[in-house]
């Protein structure tokens, strides 16, 4: 009653003081937040923090959220602008080489988590696109109360620590879009884990053991090479399974389609083989199945044989016999490929193990003696050759150490570790002439793909069964193999997901002049799915390229250009017919400007020879590449080929006018094949950056990083539009995941 008699102003002050007290964090956690701000190098989203900031009452945004309870932080979300790139960050021996997309070389992930794990009441932690780099420390399990952990779209590399499996309350774990590799530790200890997303890493080869409480599992785009484990049948709550874009082998277990809760299955782009059982049954809630791009044979089960209103089934690029799809391979193809990747049978492995046990005792002593002799011989050999500068092969001379520093490309240094951007490609190999002859069947004319003034292009088959292209370049002037070898060392490092990469080379010499090179054979990655121009000019293929697919292709081209520019490779022959697409519609630039030494000849082993259709060139090679990218984007948007400068100028004028006038006019200029598949704001963003790329003034053209930023924004808009039900799932997919 006495409180009621207090003057209103005093009562209001009392209430306000109570509210302020509950809003104050404990001092240690306030200091931790300021340490986080400093360790993250003051990202834009945290720059306004000061001593007067009331952290628990900051407005929540998609980029920043802090939730408190009882004066402690329970949820922390920070989303930065250091977007994850498909380019693998460059590593040097013992040290990570930072880039513009990562935090500086002074950053320590171990120190960062030492600070952050002191937030003892934290239940949800999201650290996305902040440029974090380094191996994930074992101390991550110090988050005793954590329930949601999201460290996606950073540059975390190395293996996952076993301590990741010791969380007691973890319900959601998101580590997608990083650089994690090696085997995943067993996760059965995560008893309450419901969501697991490790997609877009380099994890493998074994399929990890999982807890039985999982609802969503995503291992897409990793390096899994095992069979699908039978233990998955215990996952009664599983609704979503995505293991696409790996190298899984063996048959598809029938139980997957009838799991009690399953709704979504994506097994595409693997090496799964064999026939599906005819008595497979499908759960009534199963709405999406993608088994395309595998090695499946036989007939589809009845529950998958036809798309219904409630179930989408994708089966293209297999060898199925009762399919109505036009896109099926021959039985012979799948049978041959399946034999190549077939895992050894269990009983064969057991027999081999028994035999091995019997002979180990016999040969053990012999191996020890031979090892000792070999060690002595090696020591003598090394001492005799310690001062040697090169070693010889039948067809070339290779320097042991080509220069002390990084090689030059167009006057710029290319860091040696750039080759790590080519993860997924076979290691670079120096071939012998015999291997080249064997690959091309002695350069049989039936394998001749093309011929130009500098040499011939052959189709070849390496001994491991892979198909390649072999470019034979006759040298116009004599040159030492050592100099050529040094130049090939440069080319070998330019390997990237969005480039047609060089897989190896062979240098031959004259018989009468063994120190003079005569021919260079360049072994190239073989991309067989045609060019982007093929897809845009063939009405049947064009229908495959809806707006999400075109955005993915455009992003791939831009990232390839970014990679080339990072290494100083400028003035590239960027034309739409030089953009090749693989079976997953990944864009690969097939001609980029790496010329052989001047004494050899002017042609690059990767650069096109026909410059008759070159558009405006300014002498600024970097900005010329951006202009050519704008031309390609114009063709992607409109679906119309650009064969001359006047055609380009006309299209540019129409696009600029429609941007200024109305949305309907801009839509009318689009390729009819993409209508109804794009968000207008997404389209508008791409058209605007395209117009900037085509600016007559080179100084007004954006950098490739600016282009990528606008593309990423366009993709985010498109994803939001599609997730609202505007675009069917089989068309939209998840662009951010794919990229």
N, C-alpha and C positions, 0 to 999 in steps of 0.2 A: 504493500500500500504506500510505503514511503517513496518508492520509486515513482509511483504515479503522480506524486505531488511535486516532483522535480520540475523545474522550468523545462520547456520543450528543447531549448537550445542546448542545455547541459545534457539532457537525455540523448540527443542526437550525437553529441561529441563522444559520449560513452560508447554508443553503438559503433561509431566510426573507428574509435580506438581499438575495439575488439576486432573489427574487420581487418584493420591494418596489421594487427599482431598476427592473425592467422595467415596473412599473405606473405609474411617474411620467411624466406628460406633460412635454414640453419646456416651460419656464416661459412662453414666448410664447403657446402654445396654451391654457394654463391661464388666462392673462390675457384671452385672446380670449373664452373661455367666460363669464367674469364680465362682460365687456363686453356679450356677447349677452344675458345675464340682465338687465342694466340697460336695454339698448335695447328689449327686449321688455316692459319695465315690470313685471318680476318676476311673471310669470304663475304660477298656483298650482303648476304642474308643476315649476317651477324655484326655488321659494321656499326650499327646504331647503338649497340650495347654500351652502357656507361654505368657509373656508380649509382645513378638515380633510376636505373631500370628495375621495375617490379616484375621479375621474371615470371612469377606465377600468374600474372594478370596481363601478359602480352597477348594480343589478339592472335588466334590461331589462323595460319595460312597453309597452303599446300607445301610451302618451303620451310616453315618453322612452326613447331608446336611444342610447348612445354606445359605439362600438366602436373600439378602438385597435390599432395595429400599429407596432412599433418606436418607441414613445413618441410617435406621432402619431395624431391622430383621422382615421379613414378613413370612418366612418359617423356621421351625426348626425340623429336624428329627434326633433322636438318637435311635439306635437299639443296645441293649446290648447282653450279652451272658448268662443271668440268665433265662434259658428256663423254661417256665411254665410247671409244672408237674401235672399229674392227681391226685396226692396226695393232699388232702386238708391240707393246713398249720395248724399247731397245735395252738390252742388257749387255753389260760388259763383265768380264771375269771378276767375280766378287763384289760387283757394285751395280746398282740399278741406275740407268741413265734416264734422268727425268725428261719430261717434255712439257709443252704448254698446257696439256690436259692433266698433269699430275701436280701434286704439291712439290715443293722444292727439295733439293738434295739434303737439306737440313732436317727434313721431316723424319720421324721415327714412329712407326706404327706400334712398336713395343712400348715406347714412352707414352704414346697417346692413350693406349688402353690401360696403362698403369694408372693414369689420372682418371680415366672415365669409369673404371671399375670401382672407384671409391664411392660412386653413387649407389649406395647399398640397397636402396628401395626401388631401383629401376625395374619396371615390368615390361616396358616397350622401348626399344631403341632402333631408330632408323637413321642411317648415315648413307645417303645416296648421292652419287655424282659429285663427290667432294675431292676427287683426285687422290684418295688414300692409296698408298702403295707399300709393298713389302709383304713378307710372309705373315700369316695370321698367327699371333703368339698363343702359346698354350694357356696363358693366363686369362684367355677369353672366358674360361669357366668360372671366373671370380664373380660374374653376374649371378649371384645365388638365386635371385627372385625373378630373373628374366623370363618373359613369356613369349615375346615377339622380338626377333633379332633380324634386322634387314641391313645388309652391308652391300647392296647391289650396285652395279654400274660404277665400280672403282677399278683399281689395278692391283688387286690382291693376288699375289702369285705364290708358287710353292705348293706343298701338300697341306691338306687339312689336318690340324693336330688331333690326336685321339681324344683330347679333352673336350672336343666339340660334342662328344656323345655322352657327356656326364651331366647335362642339365636335367634337373628334376621337373621343372615346370614349363619347359619350352613347348609352345604350341605351334609356332610358325618360325621357319628358318628360311631366309631368302639370301642367297649368295650369287645370284645370277649375274651375267655380264662382268665377269672377272677373268683372271688368268690362272686359276687354280689348276693344278695338274696332279698326276699320280692317282693312286687308289684312294677311294673314300673309306674312311674307317667304318667299322660296323656301327650302325645307328639303332640297333635294337634296344639300347639302353635308354633311348628317348621315348619313354612309355606313353607320354601324352601328346607327342608330336602329331599334328594334323595336316600341316602344310609344309612341303619341302620343295624348294625351287633352286636347283643348282645348274640351270641351263646356261648355255653359252660360256662354257669353260673348256678345259682340256683334260677333264677327269677320265680315268680309265686305267687299265682295260676291263677290270672286273666289275660286274654289277654288284653294288653294295647290299649288305643285309639291312632290312628295314624293320621298323616297329610295326605292329599290327593295328595301330590306331589311325594310320594315315588316311586322309581324305583326298588330298591333291598331291601328286608327285610329278615333277618335271625334271628330266635329265636331258632335254633336247640340246642338240649341237654340242656334244662332247666327244670323247674318244673311247666309248664303251665297245668292247670287242668280244664279249662273251655271249652265251645263250641267255634267253629270258628265264630267270630262275623260277622253279616250281613253288618256291616259298611265297610268291605273290598271291597264291590262292587263299592264303590266310588273311588277306587284307579285306575283310568284310565291309569296311566302311569306305573303301576306295571309290571315288567318283570320277577323278580325272587322272589319266596316265599319259604322259608325253615323253617318249624316248626317241623322238625323231632325230634324223641327221646324226646318227652314230654309225657303228659298223657291227651291229648285233648280228649274230649268225644263228643257224639252226632253225627249227620249226617254230611257228607261233602256237603257244599253248592254247588249247581249246577253251580252257576254263576262263581265260581273260574276258571273253564276250558275255559270260554269264555270272560274273561276280555280283554279289547281292545288290551293290549300290552303284555299279559302274554306269557312267553317262557319256564319257568322252575318252576315246583311245586314239592316240597318234603314234603309229609305228613306221611312218614313212621314212624313206631315204636311209635304209639299212641294207643288210645282206641276208635278210631272213629268207629261208628257202623251204622247199617241200610243199606238200599239199595240205590244205586245211581239211580236217575231218568232216565227212558229210553230215554227221549228226550233231554238229555244233549248234548250240542254242544261244540266243541272245537275250539279255535282260530287257525287259520291256521299257526301261528308262534310258536305254542306250540310244543317244541321239546323234553321235558323230563317230565315225570310224575312218581312219586314213591308213591304208596299208600300201600306198603307192610307192613306186621306186624301190621294189625289193626283187626277189628271185622266186616268187611263188608260182607254183604250177597247179594243174588239176582244175577242179571245178569249185566255184564259190558255194559255200553253204547257203541254203535257201534264205536264211534270215539276213544275209548280206548281199544276196544276188541282185537285188533291185532297190533303188532309193525309194523310200516312202515319204509321205508328208512329214513324218516325225523322225526320220533317220536319214542322215547324209552319209554315204559310203564312197570313198575315193579309192580306186583300185588301179589307176593307170600305171604303165611301165612295169608290168609283171609279165608272166607267160601263162595267163589263165585261159582256159579253153572255152568256158561257157559265158564269157563276158561280152556284153554288147559294146564295150568301149573300143574305139578305134586304136587306142594307144596301148597295144600289147606287143610284147616281143615274142620271138619264136621260142618254142620249147627248148631247142638246141642251145640257145643263148643262156637261158636260166640254168639248164643242166650243167653246162660247162663252167659257168661262173660259180655255181653252188659247190662243185667239186673243188674249185680253187680255194674256197674259204671254209670248207666243211671242217668242223672240229673233229679231232680223233675220237673214236668210240671209246667208251669207258673201259670195256673189257680189253681193248687193245692197249690202253694206257696201263692197265693193271699187269698185263703180260709183260709189257716193256719194263715195268718197274721190277718185276720178279727177275727177269733176265739181267737187268742192270745190277741187282743185288748180288747175283751169282758171280758176275765177272769183275765187280769192283775190287774184291779182295785180290784177284789174280793180277789185275793191271795196276793196282795201287803202287806197288814197289817200282814197276817199270816206269810209271809216270814220274815218280820222284827222282829217279836217276836221270831220265831224259830232261826233266826240268832243270836239274843242276847243270847238266852239260849245256843246255840252251842258254842258261843264264851266263855261263862263262863265255860262250861264243858271242852273245849279245854285248857283253862288256868289252870284249876285244874289238868287235866291229865298231862300236861307238867311239872307242878311243882312236881307232884308225881313221874314222871319218869325221872327227869332231870339228875339224876346220873346213870341211867340204861345204860348197855353196849350192849344189843342186844334185838331184838324182834323176836318172834317165829311165824312160820307158821305150817301148818299141817305136812309138810314133810321135813322141813329143818330149820336151824337156820342161820340168816343173821346178821353179825355184822353191826352196824350203821356206824362205821368208821374203815375200815380195814387198820390199820397202819396210821401213820401221814404223811408219805411221799409217793413217787411214788413206786409202786410194782417192784419187781425184776424179770427179765427174764434172765436166764443163767448168773446171776451175774451182769447184767446191769440194770439200771433203765429205766422203760418205762414211759414216761410222761403221766399223766392222760388224757390230751386232745387228745391223738392219736385217740380216738374214733371218733373225728369229721371228720376223713378221710373217714368215712363210710357213708357220706351223700348219701341219696337215699335208704339206708337200713332201715328197721323198727328199732325202739329203742330196745336196749337189754332188754330182759324180763326174769324174774325168774319165772319158771312155777311151778305149783303144780303137784303132782302125778296124781290127777284126770284129769288135762288137758292133761298129757301125755297119759293116758289111753284113753281119748276121741279122741285124735289125731290119735292114732294107732288102734282104735277099739279094745281096750283091748289087744293090741299087737297080733292081729290076724296074723296067719302064712301067710295069703295071702298078707300081707303087708311087710313080711320079704324080705329085699333086699340082705342081706349078713350076714355071721356069721363067727367069728374068735375066737381065743383062749380067747380073753378078753371080748367078748360079741357079741351082735347082732346089725344090722343096719336095721331100719324100715323106710318105707315111711309113712308120716303122713300128716294130713290136720288140720291146726289150725282153730280156730273158725271164723277167718276173711276170710277163704277160701283159704289162701295161702298154697302151698305145701312145705313141708320141709322133711328133713331126721332126724331121731331120733336115735342117737347112744347110746346103753345101755351098760355101763361098770360096770361089777361086780367087786367090790373092793376085792383084795386079802387079805389085812390086814385091820384091823379096824383103823379108823381115825376119828378125830372130824370133824363135819360139818363145824365148824368155819375155820379150816385150809383149807379145800377144797373150802369154799366160797372165802377165800382170793386168792386162786390160780385161781378160775374162774374169779375173778375180773381182773386179768392180761389178761386172754384169751379174756374177753369181750371187751378189748380196741383194740385188733388187728383186725380191720375191715377196709377193703379197697376194692376199685373197682376191683382190680386184685387178690383178695384172696377169696376162698370159706369161707365165714365168719360164725362165731358162732352167732346165733341169740338169744340164751338163754340156760338155763340149769335147771335141777331139781335135788336136792339131797335128797334121802330118807334115813331114819334111821331104825334101828332094833326096833321092837315093845317092846322088853324086855330091850333094851338099847337105849333110845331116844337120848343120846348124842354121839352115834356112827353111822357113816354113813355106809350104806350097798351098795348103788348103785348110780351112777351118770348118768343122762340122758343128753346128749349133743344134742341140737337142731341146725341143720346145714342148711345153705342156700342150696336149691335144684337147681342144674344146670343140665338141662335135654337134652342138645343138643349134648352130647357125648364129647369125649376127642380129643385132637389134634392128637393123634395116629390114632383114628378112621377115622379122615378126611384125613390123609395122606396115609392110607392103603386101603380105599374104593375109587375105581376109580371115582365113581360118585361124592362123596363129595370132592375129591381132585381137581376136576375141578373148584370148587368154590373158592379155595385158590390160586388166582393169586398172583403175587409179592406184590402189595399194601396190600392185605389182610394179607399176611404172615408177612410183615413188621409191621403191626398194632398188630398182635398177639405177635411177638417177643418183641416189645416195651412194651406191657402189662406185659409179663412175667418178663422183666427186672425191670419194675417199681414195680411190686409186690415184687421182691427180694430186691430192694432198700428200700422199706418200712419195710420189715422184718429186714434187717440189721440195719436200723435206730433204731429199738427197741431192738437190740441185739439178735434177733432170728436167729441163725446161724446153719449150719449143717443140712439143710433141705433136704427132700426126693424129689429132683427135677428130675422127669422123665417125658418123653413126655406123658405117659398115665395118669399122675397125673395133666396135664394141661387140664382143662375143658373149653369148649366154650359155651357161652350162645347164644341165637338166633341172637344177633347182632355180633357174632364172637368175643366178648370180652373175652380175656384169663383170667382164674382164677386158681390160684395155689391151689390145693385141699389137699395138705399134707405138713404141715410145723411143725417144731420141737418145740412143747410146751408140755413137758412131765408133767404128774401128779406127785404129791409128791412121794418121793421114797418109803414111807411106803405103798402107794396105789398100786403101780405097775409101770412098766417101760414104758408102752405104752402111747403115746400121743393121745388125742382124735382126732387129725388131722393127725398124722404121719402114713405112711404106715408101714406094718409089714414085708413085704417081701424084704429082703436085698440081695437076691440071685444074683441079676443082678447089684449090685453096682459096679461102675467103680472106677478108681484110687482114693484113699483117702490118704491124706497127714497128717491128724491130725490138719491142719489149716482149721477150719470149714468155715471161710469166703471165702478163696480161693477155697475150695472144692465146694462151691456153684457156684462160677464163672466157674469152670471146668464143672460142670453139666449143667450150662447154655450154655456153648460151645457145649456140646453134643446135646442139644435140637436145637440149631441154626444149627448145621450140618445136622440134620434130616429135619429141615424146608427147608434148601437150596437145599439139594439133593433129598428129598422125599424118602430116603432110611432109613429103620429102623436100629438102632444100638443095637445089642443084646449082644455084647461082646467087650472086650477091643481090640481084634485083628481086628474086623470089624472097630472100630473107628480109630485105628492107620492106617489102610489101606486107609480109606476115607480122613483122615488128610493128608497123604502123597500125594495122588492124587491132593487134593486141593492146597497144597503148591507148588507142581510141576507146576500145570497149571497157578498159579499166576505168577510164574517166567518165564514161557515160552510164552504163548500167550493168547489173549482174547478168541479166538475161542475154545481153549481147556477148558478154564474155563466154557464157555457156554455149552459145551458138557457134563460137569459133572452135570449141573443143572437138576432139575426135569423137564421133558418135559412139564408138565402142566403149567409152568410159562414162557416158552419161548415166546418172543415177548411182554411180559408185564413188562419188567424191563429195566431201564437205566443201562448200563454196569458199570458206575462209582458207582452207588448206590449198585449194586450187589458186586462189588469189595471191597467197604468199609466194607460191612458186613462180607464178607469172611475173610478179613484181621483181623478184631477184633475177629472173631470166632477162628482163628488160635492162636491169643494171649491168648484167654481164655483157650485153650487146651494145653498151654505150660506145659512141664513136671516140670519145676521149678516154684513152687508156687509164688515166689517173682516176677516173670516176668509176672504173670497174672494181667490184669487190675482190677481196682475197678469197681463196678457196675455203678458208676457215669461216668467213662471213657467209658464204654460200651454204656450208654445212650447218651453220647455226640456224639459218632460215629453213632449211630442209627439216631439221629436227623439230622445229616449232610446227611446221606444216604437218609432220607425222603425228605429233601429239594432238593437234586439232583433229586430224582424221581419226585417230584412235578413239578420242572422246565421242566423236560423231557416230562411229561404228558401234561402240559399246552401248549406245543408246537405242540400238535396234534398227538403225537406218540401213545397215548393210549386213547381208547374211554372213554367217561365220566362215563358210568355205571361201568367200571372196576376201573378207577383211583379214582373217588370221590375226596375228599380233605383230604389227610392223616393227615395234620397238624390239621385240624378241628376235625377229628375223634379222634385224640389222645389227 
